[in-house]
């Protein structure tokens, strides 16, 4: 579904595509400030806060090059086991739905994953069984 942006790499050295929020160019700045893209800081917080990696909008199922480079620059290691948020799903369905779909594709129950942050605040919840 995604367009192929492989040849349109940013010249800034971010490793990202031209409209990648990490490319720090006019197109990316416009997309971020019109609400089409999350901010760089929001994306960099995804692994710790939401247990997902940001995906490349040009290659489905691949971690964004700009995200990976900046995340490593901050002293973090990319966890390749985390689900990858699909850019098209983010664009058309919003961040929460895109994250939930990425987790389901990886076999993770998104509800259980989110509620695990609140241990002690709930007793017994019946989760939907994704294995059936």
C-alpha positions in Angstrom: 0.0 0.0 0.0 2.8 2.4 0.7 4.4 4.3 -2.1 8.0 3.4 -2.8 10.2 6.3 -1.6 13.5 4.4 -1.6 15.1 6.8 -4.1 13.9 9.9 -2.2 16.4 9.9 0.7 17.0 13.1 2.5 20.4 14.8 1.9 20.7 15.8 5.6 22.2 12.5 6.6 19.3 11.5 8.8 18.9 8.2 7.0 15.3 9.0 6.4 13.1 9.8 3.4 12.5 13.3 2.2 9.3 13.8 4.3 10.6 11.8 7.2 10.2 13.9 10.4 13.9 13.2 11.1 15.1 14.8 7.8 14.6 18.3 9.2 13.7 19.8 5.9 10.8 22.1 4.8 8.5 19.2 3.7 8.9 17.4 7.0 8.5 20.6 9.0 5.2 21.3 7.1 3.9 17.8 7.6 4.7 17.8 11.3 3.2 21.2 12.0 0.0 20.5 10.1 -0.6 17.4 12.2 0.2 14.9 9.5 3.2 13.5 11.4 4.0 13.2 15.1 6.9 15.3 16.4 10.4 13.8 16.5 10.1 13.7 20.3 6.8 11.8 20.2 8.3 9.2 17.9 11.5 8.8 20.0 9.3 8.0 23.1 7.3 5.2 21.3 9.6 2.3 22.3 9.5 3.1 26.0 6.0 4.5 26.3 4.0 2.3 23.8 6.3 -0.7 23.2 6.6 -0.1 19.4 9.1 1.2 16.8 8.3 3.9 14.2 8.1 2.4 10.7 9.4 3.8 7.4 6.7 5.3 5.2 8.4 4.0 2.1 8.9 0.4 3.2 6.3 -1.4 5.2 7.6 -3.5 8.1 11.0 -1.7 8.2 12.1 0.6 11.1 12.5 4.2 10.0 16.1 5.0 9.3 15.9 8.5 10.8 14.2 7.2 13.9 16.9 4.4 14.3 19.7 6.9 13.8 18.4 9.4 16.4 17.4 6.7 18.8 20.9 5.2 18.8 22.4 8.7 19.0 20.6 9.1 22.3 22.4 6.0 23.6 19.5 3.6 23.1 19.5 0.3 21.4 16.7 -0.6 18.9 14.7 -3.6 20.1 14.0 -5.4 16.8 11.4 -7.6 18.5 9.0 -4.7 19.0 6.1 -4.2 16.6 6.6 -1.6 13.9 3.9 1.1 13.4 2.8 1.2 9.8 2.9 4.8 8.4 -0.2 4.3 6.2 -2.2 3.0 9.2 -1.1 5.9 11.3 -2.0 8.4 8.5 -5.5 6.9 7.9 -6.5 5.6 11.3 -4.5 7.5 13.9 -1.7 6.6 16.3 -3.6 4.5 18.8 -5.2 2.3 16.1 -1.9 2.0 14.2 -0.2 0.9 17.4 -2.9 -1.6 18.2 -2.7 -3.1 14.7 1.1 -3.4 14.8 0.8 -5.3 18.1 -1.9 -7.6 16.8 0.2 -8.4 13.7 3.1 -9.4 16.1 0.7 -11.6 18.2 0.4 -9.2 21.1 -2.9 -8.4 22.7 -2.9 -4.6 22.7 -5.4 -4.3 25.5 -3.4 -6.5 27.8 -0.1 -4.8 26.9 -1.6 -1.3 27.7 -3.3 -2.5 30.9 0.0 -4.1 32.1 1.1 -0.6 33.0 -1.7 -0.4 35.6 -0.9 -3.5 37.6 -2.6 -3.3 41.0 -5.4 -1.0 39.7 -7.5 -3.8 38.3 -8.2 -7.3 39.5 -9.5 -9.6 36.9 -10.3 -8.6 33.3 -11.4 -11.0 30.6 -9.2 -10.4 27.6 -10.2 -11.4 24.0 -8.3 -14.5 23.0 -6.4 -13.7 19.8 -5.3 -17.3 19.4 -8.8 -18.6 18.6 
